């Protein structure tokens, strides 16, 4: 998986592409956290439409926990992904661990929530 980031006036925006696996998520999130540490924004919008594949429920829960750990310094995180891929598992786990994260099927709705 690879990610490209753009600094916006109000937030940091990224696009993630590639084949999903737990190893790929761990590597990408660790690298992304390192890159976010060099930037000043505290709100992140990630476009996940470029991801290929699925994870089981246990792995999705682990991704939510990884996001909560890696994005702990952020105020809000919005993920945009195909509606049929939203199961609520990643969001519930990240929120349970203290990260204000939500998944959306629509970028404009995600951005409105992120900036509110």
C-alpha positions in Angstrom: 0.0 0.0 0.0 1.2 3.5 -0.7 -0.1 6.9 0.4 0.3 10.4 -1.1 -0.3 13.4 1.2 -1.3 17.0 0.4 -1.3 19.8 2.9 -4.6 21.8 2.7 -5.3 25.0 4.6 -7.7 23.3 7.0 -6.5 19.7 7.0 -4.1 17.1 5.6 -5.5 15.0 2.8 -4.2 11.6 1.5 -4.9 9.0 -1.0 -4.1 5.3 -0.2 -3.8 2.7 -2.9 -2.8 -0.9 -3.0 -3.6 -4.4 -1.9 -4.8 -4.8 1.7 -3.2 -7.1 4.2 -2.4 -6.7 7.9 1.3 -6.3 7.1 0.5 -3.7 4.4 -1.7 -1.7 6.9 1.0 -1.9 9.6 3.7 -0.7 7.3 1.7 2.0 5.7 0.3 3.4 9.0 3.7 3.4 10.6 5.2 5.3 7.7 2.2 7.6 7.5 2.5 8.4 11.2 6.2 9.3 10.7 5.3 11.6 7.8 2.4 13.2 9.7 4.9 14.1 12.5 6.6 16.5 10.1 3.4 18.3 9.3 1.3 20.8 11.4 -2.3 19.8 10.7 -4.4 17.9 13.2 -7.2 16.7 10.9 -6.7 14.0 8.3 -8.9 12.9 5.4 -7.9 9.7 3.8 -9.3 8.5 0.4 -9.3 4.7 0.5 -11.1 4.2 -2.8 -7.8 2.8 -4.3 -7.6 -0.1 -1.9 -8.0 -3.6 -3.3 -9.1 -6.6 -1.2 -10.8 -7.3 2.1 -9.9 -8.1 5.7 -11.8 -10.3 8.1 -13.4 -8.9 11.2 -10.5 -9.6 13.5 -8.0 -7.9 11.2 -10.4 -4.9 10.7 -10.5 -4.5 14.5 -6.7 -4.6 14.5 -6.6 -1.9 11.8 -8.9 0.3 14.0 -6.5 -0.3 17.0 -3.5 0.6 14.8 -5.2 3.8 13.6 -6.0 4.8 17.2 -2.3 4.3 18.1 -0.7 5.8 15.0 -3.1 8.8 14.8 -3.3 9.5 18.5 -2.0 13.1 18.0 -4.8 14.0 15.5 -8.0 15.7 16.5 -10.1 14.0 13.8 -9.7 11.4 11.1 -12.2 10.9 8.2 -11.8 7.8 5.9 -13.6 7.8 2.6 -14.3 4.3 1.1 -16.8 2.4 -1.0 -20.1 2.1 1.0 -20.2 -1.7 0.7 -16.8 -1.9 2.5 -18.1 0.0 5.6 -18.9 -2.5 8.3 -18.3 -0.3 11.3 -15.6 -2.6 12.9 -12.6 -0.3 12.2 -14.5 2.8 13.3 -15.9 1.2 16.5 -12.5 0.0 17.6 -10.7 3.2 16.8 -13.3 5.3 18.7 -13.3 2.8 21.6 -9.6 3.5 21.9 -10.0 7.3 21.9 -9.6 8.3 18.2 -12.3 10.5 16.7 -12.5 8.6 13.4 -15.4 8.1 11.0 -15.9 6.3 7.7 -17.9 7.8 4.9 -18.9 6.8 1.3 -18.9 10.4 0.2 -15.9 12.8 0.3 -18.0 16.0 0.7 -19.9 14.6 3.7 -16.6 13.4 5.2 -15.0 16.8 4.7 -17.9 18.6 6.3 -17.7 16.3 9.4 -13.9 16.7 9.5 -14.0 20.5 9.5 -17.0 20.8 11.9 
